[in-house]
Amino acid sequence: MKPDGKWMIAVAAGLAAVLAAGCGREPPPAATPGSVPEAPAAVTEAPAAAGADATVSLEDVIEQDPRYVIGISYPPSAASQPGLARALHDYAQAARADLQQALDGLQAPPTAPYELSLGFRSLLETQEVIAVAADGSLYTGGAHGQPLVARFVWLPQRQEMLTSERLLATPAGWQQVADYVGEQLGTAAHVRAADESLEPADRQRLLAVALKMIDEGTEPKPENFSQFEPVKGADGKLAGLHFVFPPYQVGPYADGVQYVEVPAAVLLPYLAPDYRGLFSP
């Protein structure tokens, strides 16, 4: 699942400068298995009231100077929900603050412009659920940027964000989710490790690292499953959730963002009562 083209077009001029200067970037610090680089935290609580003080303007951004490039794009539909709009705006502002902190620490102009590219896109819009994806990167030196991956699932009728902390009735339910997700990711890791262009020892080493990262990144805790996308069923209810894992959580950077769909049948026995009505029986 890839970001749409709107925001990519908006920042194309700035990205061209970044790509042209991309040669010779220093490699980033090595990530330990299961570790995830710090990224702006997704805002999961709506403002106490959706009044004037909670209203924000979601305007696309394109900025650049010799030191940096910024491109941010929002879906127009999000503006109709003040609580959701605030969450998207706050996430973008947190990413901008990280970029500004890196710029403030420069002693000399960077060899390649620092870059913030962030695109928000609508995933689902119904009377009960509005879902928005955020995908992008924050580059402040090194071989590649820090991935920015967040998902926002807003419940208009309840005026709240659906979060992993609220999703299940008891912590024990996360063991079932973790087992299901771990099995799917493990199968995919074995398929990747079957690459015959690699020496057998290299295949075994890569597989061992991947399986260790999967085990650590899918421990049965809500924070390991905080990013998810609703899957709409034929009856209009949710047929399941598409859990999203950014690079470094369950695999190396080269594996990119990984996804596992967990069907409603797996979730239903453990869902919190307030949210069972959202899912197909």
Phi, psi and omega in degrees: 000117189245153176300150179285177189276349189301304184289333179294322178294321184298328183254013187301319182297318180291321181293329179299321179293321180295314181295323180295330182264006189290341182293140174085010177294144179282147179291150180284167175300145181294140178267139176281151181305133177085351181275149180235128179302145179295137178223163177305132182286138176291135179281121186252354179251136175281156173303155183301325178219143181271050181267197185298324183288345180264353185279132176231157178260120180267092180247133178300150184234135168219116181223149172198149168212182184301341183265335187205163174227134177232130173223121180226133180226136181245152172281131182304327185295336183292336184295340182284349180241099185304321180295318177293316179302318178298319180296317179294315180299316181294323178296315179296320180294325177295320178294320177296323179296322177295319178297315182296322178299319179294320178295321180296334181274358181288136174263344180206161178304141180292153178292333173227140182304138171292156189214136168237113176240119185217119179241124172262137180219147181284133178254322184204138176221108173228178178295334185261331187220133170236124182238137180229137176256143172240125178222141178174201179205155176237112181255120177228039180109160180101188184283334181202168182280165174279124181295141173246112184225119178211151176230141182234120181242105187258136179251098187301321183290335179258349182053051179209161176271134173278120183239162179295330179296331181262342192299311185258150185289325182222153178301334183299333180296333181293337177295320179293318178296315181298320179296316181295312182295317181300322179295318180294316179293322179296319177299316179296323179295320178295322179296315179296324182287349181278006179303114185286350178284349180265150173292149181306320180294322179292321179297317180294320181294314180296321180294318180298318178296316182297316181293325177295317179295323178296314180301316182286323183280350179240026173305143188288070178229141183305324183295338177281351182232034187284341181252118180208154180242134177288142178251117184280132178267176182295333181273005180089343175278179180274127179273353180162190178231139178261100181282140188242130182236115182290163177307143179086344181282312181234017179179166180293169181305322184298336180281349177068197177286134180245149185230144172221125177271125177252117184291158180302327181300328178284325185277324191308317181297344187242357183294145172296142184306325183297339188246359182296328181292345179283340189254151175295135180288000000 
